[in-house]
Amino acid sequence: MLTRTAKFVVLLIILAIMPALLPSTTPSTLRTKSIHVDEGDFISYTDFLKNTTLDNALDFYSDINSMNGCYIHIGKAAGSMIRCVLDLDVPSCLKGSARSKQYDTVRKASKLGQIFLHKPPPRAWCPFVIHMWDNYCDIELTGLLVVPTRNPISRIQSSFNYERCDLNNCMEAKQTIYGECFLEFEDLISRGLHDVYNSSSTIIPHQPAEMICAQRAWSFVSGDRQFWETNHHWYNYEFYFNAMVPYVKCLGITSSLVANPLLEPVDFAHRISSHLGGQANHTHTKCPRVMVIRGEHLAHDWDKIDAMLGGDGGGGMGSYIFDNARINTAGNVNGTNNKQALPKDGLGFLCRAMCLEFQYYKLTLWLSTNLIKKDIEESMEDLRHMCPDEPSVIRRCNTTAHPEPTIGQYKNDGRQNAGTGIGKLRLTG
């Protein structure tokens, strides 16, 4: 029998260790099981680079005259502007045109410009560019991938406004959005996305013409359907990530993985991290570097790339380019401007519908060799001006949740196959 004193001592011991035995009462975070998030459901940038580093050694860039670049032209992200500066023949700035010639000095003085200057293209009369269905780069020769980016919310809004047509002269495919449903982007996100998220139906028809307006709204902003041939919402960060995959095989991602409908960007990020970290003597010398030029921070990124390539840091060239970019003069680059312009309720629905696009955007930034953690977090803060609940980590988007369509038949022919998978239908309308 324990004495009264002994019992009291035992009681004190139990009280002392009890907090360690009980569940924590601190608020849930993305890492806690209480919100049903597994370790594989997210990855931080720090963990992404834990076992390796994306090599940005300057010795790789010592002979830029022998390096071939490839420009990944993401539309509505200052893509045409940068392409013009590099003289890569865009319709609004044809090679050798007066507009192109105004950047001759910048082009010749810039190390990035020199990479593309006077290089014979892989095919006659074709620039070193991947844009929509065009791919004029050479997988074996490419040593540098240059990728323009923009806040995904700003980009999708710009895409909607850019492609809006005169209803008296509008192709039939565009009528499904602008003529029959939404003439203003604010209406698309407030009324259209509201209706689809409050609908009991989770099945979305394959063809846009068969959809109701709410389903078209969701399919437009999520990039789930191709409404017409050249729409920028279809050619999104997911599409261009898939286009980059053949060029960066060293990262451990293959086209078959991308086509798996059960995999999301978080799975690719885990795969890249473990693949690079698992190579004891891995080398990046034959793996193209990815360099990102963020539209919101064009001057900083251009000058940083110039310095990395052995230049003097741009000498103000980045600022000159940024001051002349439409993405700047349009006044809608900064997230705060968009937050004021877009209705709060619609913005909440938009942030939810674009979850996958956000994760592909983050992964694109993470793959860059010219951006550091501070730069990436700066872009995340820009995004959180509009979507305050979006974390910096790459997370799973739960693609089986409403209103994702039921998985049906996938098309894997021609230009569609790059956009197939990721847990949702990717069919041409």
C-alpha positions in Angstrom: 0.0 0.0 0.0 1.2 3.5 -0.9 1.4 6.0 1.9 -0.6 9.2 1.6 2.7 11.1 0.8 3.7 8.6 -1.9 0.2 8.9 -3.5 0.6 12.7 -3.5 4.0 12.4 -5.2 2.6 10.0 -7.9 -0.2 12.5 -8.5 2.3 15.3 -9.0 4.2 13.2 -11.5 1.1 12.4 -13.5 0.1 16.1 -13.6 3.5 17.0 -14.8 3.6 14.6 -17.7 -0.1 14.9 -18.7 0.4 17.9 -21.1 2.8 15.9 -23.2 0.2 13.0 -23.5 -2.7 15.2 -24.5 -3.3 16.6 -28.1 -2.0 20.1 -28.6 -4.6 22.8 -28.4 -2.7 25.2 -30.6 -4.3 26.4 -33.8 -4.0 24.0 -36.8 -1.4 24.7 -39.4 -0.8 23.2 -42.8 1.4 20.5 -41.3 -1.1 19.2 -38.7 -3.1 16.0 -39.3 -6.1 17.7 -37.7 -6.9 19.3 -41.1 -6.3 16.0 -42.9 -3.1 17.0 -44.6 -0.5 14.3 -45.0 3.2 14.9 -45.4 2.9 14.3 -49.1 0.2 16.9 -49.4 2.6 19.9 -49.3 6.2 20.8 -49.6 8.0 24.0 -48.6 10.6 25.7 -50.7 13.2 25.0 -48.0 12.3 21.3 -48.0 12.3 21.3 -51.8 16.0 22.3 -51.8 17.0 20.5 -48.6 19.1 17.8 -50.3 20.3 19.7 -53.3 20.5 23.1 -54.9 19.6 24.2 -58.3 23.1 24.8 -59.6 23.6 28.4 -60.7 27.4 28.3 -60.8 28.8 31.1 -63.0 31.2 28.8 -64.8 28.3 27.3 -66.6 27.6 30.6 -68.2 31.2 31.4 -69.1 30.7 30.7 -72.8 27.4 32.1 -73.7 28.3 32.4 -77.3 28.0 28.6 -77.6 24.8 28.4 -75.6 21.4 27.9 -77.1 18.5 29.4 -75.4 14.8 28.6 -75.6 12.1 31.2 -74.8 8.9 29.9 -73.2 6.5 32.5 -74.3 3.7 32.5 -71.6 1.0 34.8 -72.9 -0.3 37.8 -70.9 2.9 37.9 -68.8 4.9 40.5 -70.7 5.8 37.6 -73.0 5.6 39.5 -76.2 7.5 42.5 -74.8 10.5 40.4 -73.7 10.3 38.5 -77.0 10.5 41.8 -78.8 13.6 42.8 -76.9 15.2 39.5 -77.8 14.2 40.0 -81.4 12.4 36.6 -81.5 9.8 37.6 -84.1 6.4 38.2 -82.5 3.5 39.5 -84.6 3.4 42.8 -82.7 7.2 43.2 -83.2 8.4 41.5 -86.3 12.1 40.7 -86.6 13.9 43.7 -88.0 10.9 46.0 -87.6 11.1 49.6 -86.4 9.8 48.5 -83.0 12.3 45.7 -82.7 15.2 48.1 -83.7 14.5 50.4 -80.8 15.9 47.7 -78.6 19.1 47.1 -80.7 21.3 48.7 -78.1 19.8 46.8 -75.2 19.9 43.5 -77.1 23.6 43.8 -78.0 24.7 45.0 -74.6 22.7 42.4 -72.7 24.2 39.0 -72.1 20.7 37.4 -72.5 20.3 39.2 -75.8 23.6 37.8 -77.0 22.5 34.3 -76.4 19.8 34.6 -79.0 21.6 37.0 -81.3 22.7 35.7 -84.6 22.1 32.1 -83.7 20.9 29.9 -86.5 17.5 28.5 -85.4 16.8 24.8 -85.4 14.5 25.3 -88.3 14.7 28.0 -91.0 12.9 31.2 -90.2 11.8 29.9 -86.8 12.8 31.7 -83.5 13.9 29.8 -80.4 10.4 29.9 -78.9 7.8 27.7 -77.4 4.4 29.4 -77.6 1.0 27.7 -77.6 1.3 24.8 -80.0 4.5 26.1 -81.6 7.8 24.5 -80.4 10.9 25.8 -82.3 13.5 24.8 -79.7 16.0 21.9 -79.9 15.9 19.6 -76.9 19.5 18.4 -77.3 21.1 21.9 -77.8 19.1 24.0 -75.4 21.1 25.1 -72.3 18.8 27.8 -71.0 15.1 28.2 -70.7 13.8 31.7 -70.2 10.3 31.9 -68.8 8.2 35.1 -68.3 5.7 34.9 -65.4 2.9 37.0 -63.9 0.6 36.8 -60.9 -1.9 34.2 -62.0 -4.9 36.3 -61.0 -3.7 39.3 -63.0 -2.9 37.0 -65.9 -6.3 35.4 -66.2 -8.1 38.7 -65.9 -5.8 40.2 -68.6 -6.5 37.1 -70.7 -10.2 37.6 -70.4 -10.1 41.3 -71.3 -7.5 40.8 -74.1 -9.6 38.1 -75.9 -13.0 39.8 -75.4 -14.5 40.4 -78.8 -16.9 42.8 -80.5 -20.2 40.9 -80.2 -21.1 42.0 -83.7 -17.9 40.4 -85.0 -17.2 37.5 -82.7 -16.3 33.9 -83.7 -18.8 31.3 -82.6 -16.5 29.7 -80.0 -16.0 33.0 -78.2 -19.7 33.6 -78.1 -20.0 30.8 -75.6 -18.2 33.1 -73.1 -18.7 36.7 -74.2 -21.9 36.6 -76.2 -24.0 34.1 -74.2 -22.6 34.5 -70.6 -20.2 37.1 -69.4 -19.0 40.3 -71.0 -17.2 41.4 -67.9 -14.7 39.4 -65.8 -16.2 40.6 -62.6 -19.5 39.1 -63.6 -17.8 35.8 -64.6 -16.2 35.3 -61.1 -19.1 36.7 -59.0 -22.1 35.2 -60.7 -20.6 32.4 -62.7 -18.3 30.9 -60.1 -20.8 31.5 -57.3 -23.4 29.5 -59.2 -21.1 26.5 -60.0 -19.9 26.3 -56.4 -23.4 26.4 -55.1 -24.7 23.8 -57.6 -25.4 20.2 -56.5 -24.2 18.9 -59.9 -20.5 17.8 -60.1 -20.6 16.7 -63.7 -19.5 19.1 -66.4 -20.2 18.3 -70.0 -17.2 17.7 -72.3 -18.1 20.4 -74.8 -18.4 24.1 -73.8 -21.4 24.5 -76.0 -23.2 21.9 -73.8 -22.4 23.7 -70.6 -24.4 26.2 -68.7 -22.8 29.6 -68.1 -21.6 28.7 -64.5 -19.8 25.6 -65.8 -18.1 27.7 -68.6 -16.9 30.2 -66.0 -15.2 27.5 -63.9 -13.8 25.8 -67.0 -12.4 29.1 -68.2 -10.5 30.2 -65.1 -9.3 26.6 -64.2 -8.0 26.1 -67.8 -10.0 22.9 -67.9 -11.4 23.3 -71.4 -10.1 24.8 -74.6 -12.9 27.1 -75.8 -11.1 28.3 -78.9 -7.7 27.6 -80.5 -5.7 30.5 -79.2 -7.2 31.2 -75.7 -4.6 32.0 -73.1 -6.5 30.4 -70.2 -5.9 27.0 -71.9 -2.2 27.7 -72.4 -1.6 28.3 -68.8 1.2 27.5 -66.3 0.2 23.8 -66.3 0.5 23.7 -70.1 3.9 25.4 -70.2 5.3 23.3 -67.3 4.4 20.2 -69.3 6.1 21.8 -72.4 9.3 22.2 -70.4 9.4 18.6 -69.1 11.3 17.2 -72.1 14.0 19.8 -71.7 14.7 19.1 -68.0 14.8 15.3 -67.8 17.5 15.7 -65.2 14.8 16.7 -62.7 13.3 13.2 -62.8 9.9 14.2 -64.3 8.7 12.4 -67.5 5.8 12.9 -69.8 4.2 9.8 -68.5 4.2 11.2 -65.0 2.7 14.4 -66.1 -0.1 12.5 -68.0 -1.0 10.7 -64.8 -4.4 12.1 -63.7 -3.8 11.3 -60.1 -0.6 13.5 -59.8 -0.5 17.2 -59.0 2.3 19.8 -58.8 3.1 18.8 -55.2 3.8 15.3 -56.4 6.2 16.6 -59.0 7.9 18.9 -56.5 8.5 15.9 -54.1 9.8 13.9 -57.0 12.2 16.5 -58.2 13.6 17.1 -54.7 14.1 13.4 -53.9 15.5 12.7 -57.4 18.1 15.3 -57.2 18.9 14.7 -53.6 19.3 10.9 -54.3 22.1 11.4 -56.8 25.3 11.3 -54.9 27.4 12.7 -57.7 24.7 14.3 -59.8 25.8 17.0 -62.3 23.7 19.7 -64.0 26.1 20.4 -66.8 23.7 18.8 -69.4 20.6 20.1 -67.8 19.2 23.4 -69.0 18.9 26.1 -66.4 15.5 27.8 -66.0 15.5 31.5 -65.6 12.3 33.3 -64.7 11.5 37.0 -65.5 8.6 38.1 -63.4 6.4 40.7 -65.0 5.9 42.5 -61.7 9.7 42.6 -61.1 11.0 42.7 -64.6 13.7 45.2 -64.0 15.2 43.3 -61.1 15.1 39.9 -62.7 16.5 41.1 -66.1 19.5 42.8 -64.4 20.0 39.8 -62.1 20.1 37.4 -65.1 22.5 39.7 -66.9 24.9 39.7 -63.9 24.7 35.9 -63.6 25.6 35.6 -67.3 28.7 37.6 -66.7 27.4 41.1 -67.5 27.5 44.3 -65.3 24.0 43.7 -64.0 22.1 45.4 -66.8 23.3 49.0 -66.3 19.6 50.1 -65.9 18.5 48.1 -69.0 15.9 46.2 -66.9 14.3 49.5 -65.8 14.2 50.7 -69.4 12.4 47.6 -70.6 10.0 47.6 -67.6 9.1 51.2 -68.2 8.1 50.4 -71.8 6.2 47.2 -71.0 2.4 47.2 -71.4 2.2 45.0 -68.3 3.5 48.0 -66.4 1.7 50.9 -68.1 -1.6 49.0 -67.9 -1.5 49.6 -64.2 -2.7 46.2 -63.2 0.5 44.4 -62.4 0.4 45.0 -58.6 -2.0 42.8 -56.8 -3.5 45.6 -54.7 -4.9 47.2 -57.8 -6.6 44.0 -58.8 -7.9 43.4 -55.3 -9.6 46.8 -55.4 -11.0 46.2 -58.9 -12.4 42.7 -58.3 -15.4 42.0 -56.1 -14.4 40.3 -52.8 -17.0 37.5 -53.1 -16.0 36.7 -56.6 -12.3 36.9 -55.8 -12.8 34.2 -53.1 -14.4 31.8 -55.7 -11.6 32.7 -58.2 -8.8 31.8 -55.7 -10.5 28.5 -55.1 -11.0 27.6 -58.7 -7.4 28.5 -59.6 -5.7 26.3 -57.0 -3.9 24.1 -59.4 -2.7 27.0 -61.5 -1.3 28.6 -58.3 0.7 25.5 -57.6 2.1 25.3 -61.1 3.0 29.0 -60.9 4.9 28.3 -57.6 6.7 25.3 -59.1 7.8 27.4 -62.1 9.3 30.0 -59.7 11.0 27.3 -57.6 12.8 25.8 -60.7 14.4 29.1 -61.5 18.1 29.5 -60.8 18.0 33.3 -60.7 15.4 33.7 -58.0 16.2 33.3 -54.3 13.8 32.6 -51.5 13.3 36.3 -50.8 12.3 36.8 -54.5 9.8 33.9 -54.4 8.2 35.1 -51.2 7.9 38.5 -52.7 5.8 37.0 -55.5 3.8 35.0 -53.0 3.0 38.2 -51.1 1.8 39.7 -54.4 -0.5 36.7 -54.8 -1.8 37.0 -51.2 -2.9 40.5 -51.8 -5.7 38.9 -53.7 -5.8 35.4 -52.2 -4.8 35.9 -48.5 -5.3 32.2 -47.6 -2.9 30.9 -50.3 0.3 29.6 -48.5 3.8 29.8 -49.8 4.1 26.0 -49.8 3.1 23.9 -52.8 0.0 22.1 -51.6 -2.5 19.5 -52.9 -5.6 20.9 -54.3 -7.9 17.9 -53.7 -8.9 17.6 -57.3 -11.7 15.2 -56.5 -13.6 17.9 -54.7 -16.6 19.7 -56.1 -17.0 20.9 -58.8 -14.4 18.8 -60.5 -16.0 16.8 -63.4 -16.0 13.1 -63.2 -13.0 11.4 -64.9 -13.9 10.4 -68.4 -12.1 9.6 -71.6 -8.8 11.4 -72.1 -7.6 12.7 -75.5 -3.9 12.2 -76.0 -3.5 13.3 -79.6 -1.5 16.2 -80.9 -1.4 19.4 -78.9 -3.9 18.2 -76.3 -1.6 15.6 -74.7 0.6 18.2 -73.0 -2.4 19.3 -71.0 -3.8 15.9 -70.1 -4.2 14.7 -66.5 -3.7 16.4 -63.2 -7.0 14.9 -62.0 -9.3 16.8 -64.3 -10.5 16.6 -67.9 -8.4 18.3 -70.5 -10.6 18.2 -73.6 -10.8 20.5 -76.6 -14.2 22.2 -76.8 
